[in-house]
């Protein structure tokens, strides 16, 4: 499958969580890109993914998304 690259800006808190996952998973030799791709695959594959993503965006913008 063809892959594309694009820049992503995230909050430092999320970057810290990514780094933590990488540190705790050294035996898998995973990368940030692999983690992001896996999370996107998980969230975007499903019958209600569009509605779920839209709901999460609204909650995040309103400050109601639990972190």
Order of alpha helices (4+ residues) and beta strands (2+ residues): alpha-alpha-alpha
